[in-house]
Amino acid sequence: MLVIQLVGSVLALTLNQLIQTRYGMAAVLGLILIGVGVEARSARCAGAGAALLMLAVAAPQA
C-alpha cells in the first residue's frame, strides 16, 4: 500500500511540474479547482476551474 501511495505522489508531482512549465500556474490552479469542485460536488467550482484551464491552454504562449 505504501508503494502505491509513493508512486501516486511522484506521478502527481511530475504531472504538476509538466503542466506548470508548459501552461503556467493558471492551469495548475484550474486543475485544482476542478478537483475540488468534483469532490465537493460543486458545479460552480468545477466550471470555474474548467474555464480557467481552458483559458490557460488556449492563450498564446509568450
Buried (B, 14 or more C-beta within 10 A) or exposed (E): EEEEEEEEEEEEEEEBEEBBEEBBEBBBBBBBBBEBBEEEEBEEBBEBBBEBBEEBBEEEEE
